[in-house]
Amino acid sequence: MKEAITNLVNQTILEKVFPGCVIGVVNVGGKRQVLPFGDFTYEPDAQKVTADTIYDTASLTKAIPTASLALMLIDQGKLNITDKLIDYIPEFSNSDREHVLIKHLLTYTLDGYGLASLKQKTASELFSALLTHDFEKRPGTVFKYTNIPAALLGLVIEKITVSTLDKLADENFFIPLGMSRTTFYPERFPLEEIVPTEIDDWRGLVHGIVHDESAYIFKKEGKIVGHAGVFSTAGDILSFLEMLLNEGTFNGRKYFSKEIVSLMETNQIAELNDFTGLGWELNQPRYLGNNGTEKTFAKTGFTGTLCVCDIKRGVAYVILSNRIYPKRPVDSVAINTFRAKLGEIILV
């Protein structure tokens, strides 16, 4: 497997899909491989990627930790998927306020909109839009992937716990799982340990700060959000995935019941002729390849990241890359082609 992965990644670097990446694979018994490739950037004197290199995980944040914290609360009986959003966030006041359920947030069945399109707004203006912007279709009638559900879910989690997402993530997952290089605060680490993400027209070099535009605006004003912002390493993500492979248990500590883990890998939107678990996507051949199953759950990130868990096979893996450096490509075809090919090597 290592040789096949190496050949695939080296060819992908030659094609300039990304300047470097880290691939991590773990099995249910805890055996793992962490394979670094390439460089931080395309410059001739660029720094080499190592196993401990830190990447902006982008939307992996939606699953690790945001959806996971919500599922933890469901496990504890403090939240239910049939609860209304306004039970926790009564300020939510769009025309569908009576119909948005926690399940809609965990399955991305809200007809949302792109928060990044509002990047010229202040944090308070973004927050107002989040609470008031109308949907074009009724909640639960369409699967549509946007930042809105995870952003709202983060507010619910904070309301129930009377805490903040960063503290909750540290206390419940990152610290006990030994994820010492995973944080919402990359500024805690030397910049040379973090890959640059993009050079954009709005901020210049995006390096050591969250790439997602709306998360960046909120972070500048001291607010951590549920849809983006976590920086991590492949090894740290593997520890979280190993816990899921073991149906919620890691090093003798129970993080989830088996029933909750089962909901992650069970389709929740069959009536829409689509696939998603609670907090995770399911059965997505465009980036998993042809060897995934209806129980293979995963999450992608815009920066070029992916984590995948297949409990039946007893294997999980992660890709961390900065595929949008120096400029984001016009589509995700190249990175998804790579992701799919990698999936067909690992998911056997």
Rosetta blueprint (number, residue, H / E / L):
1 M L
2 K H
3 E H
4 A H
5 I H
6 T H
7 N H
8 L H
9 V H
10 N H
11 Q H
12 T H
13 I H
14 L H
15 E L
16 K L
17 V L
18 F L
19 P L
20 G E
21 C E
22 V E
23 I E
24 G E
25 V E
26 V E
27 N E
28 V L
29 G L
30 G L
31 K L
32 R E
33 Q E
34 V E
35 L E
36 P E
37 F E
38 G E
39 D E
40 F L
41 T L
42 Y L
43 E L
44 P L
45 D L
46 A L
47 Q L
48 K E
49 V L
50 T L
51 A L
52 D L
53 T L
54 I E
55 Y E
56 D E
57 T L
58 A L
59 S L
60 L H
61 T H
62 K H
63 A H
64 I H
65 P H
66 T H
67 A H
68 S H
69 L H
70 A H
71 L H
72 M H
73 L H
74 I H
75 D H
76 Q L
77 G L
78 K L
79 L L
80 N L
81 I L
82 T L
83 D L
84 K E
85 L H
86 I H
87 D H
88 Y L
89 I L
90 P L
91 E L
92 F L
93 S L
94 N L
95 S L
96 D L
97 R L
98 E L
99 H L
100 V L
101 L E
102 I H
103 K H
104 H H
105 L H
106 L H
107 T H
108 Y L
109 T L
110 L L
111 D L
112 G L
113 Y L
114 G L
115 L H
116 A H
117 S H
118 L H
119 K L
120 Q L
121 K L
122 T L
123 A H
124 S H
125 E H
126 L H
127 F H
128 S H
129 A H
130 L H
131 L H
132 T H
133 H L
134 D L
135 F L
136 E L
137 K L
138 R L
139 P L
140 G L
141 T L
142 V L
143 F L
144 K L
145 Y L
146 T L
147 N L
148 I H
149 P H
150 A H
151 A H
152 L H
153 L H
154 G H
155 L H
156 V H
157 I H
158 E H
159 K H
160 I H
161 T H
162 V L
163 S L
164 T L
165 L H
166 D H
167 K H
168 L H
169 A H
170 D H
171 E H
172 N H
173 F H
174 F H
175 I L
176 P L
177 L L
178 G L
179 M L
180 S L
181 R L
182 T L
183 T E
184 F L
185 Y L
186 P H
187 E H
188 R H
189 F L
190 P L
191 L H
192 E H
193 E H
194 I E
195 V L
196 P L
197 T L
198 E E
199 I E
200 D E
201 D L
202 W L
203 R L
204 G E
205 L E
206 V E
207 H L
208 G L
209 I L
210 V L
211 H L
212 D L
213 E H
214 S H
215 A H
216 Y H
217 I H
218 F H
219 K H
220 K H
221 E L
222 G L
223 K L
224 I L
225 V L
226 G L
227 H L
228 A L
229 G L
230 V L
231 F E
232 S E
233 T L
234 A H
235 G H
236 D H
237 I H
238 L H
239 S H
240 F H
241 L H
242 E H
243 M H
244 L H
245 L H
246 N L
247 E L
248 G L
249 T E
250 F E
251 N L
252 G L
253 R E
254 K E
255 Y L
256 F L
257 S L
258 K H
259 E H
260 I H
261 V H
262 S H
263 L H
264 M H
265 E L
266 T L
267 N L
268 Q L
269 I L
270 A H
271 E H
272 L H
273 N L
274 D L
275 F L
276 T E
277 G L
278 L L
279 G L
280 W L
281 E E
282 L E
283 N L
284 Q L
285 P H
286 R H
287 Y H
288 L H
289 G L
290 N L
291 N L
292 G L
293 T L
294 E L
295 K L
296 T L
297 F E
298 A E
299 K E
300 T E
301 G E
302 F L
303 T L
304 G L
305 T E
306 L E
307 C E
308 V E
309 C E
310 D E
311 I L
312 K L
313 R L
314 G L
315 V E
316 A E
317 Y E
318 V E
319 I E
320 L E
321 S E
322 N L
323 R L
324 I L
325 Y L
326 P L
327 K L
328 R L
329 P L
330 V L
331 D L
332 S L
333 V H
334 A H
335 I H
336 N H
337 T H
338 F H
339 R H
340 A H
341 K H
342 L H
343 G H
344 E H
345 I H
346 I H
347 L L
348 V L
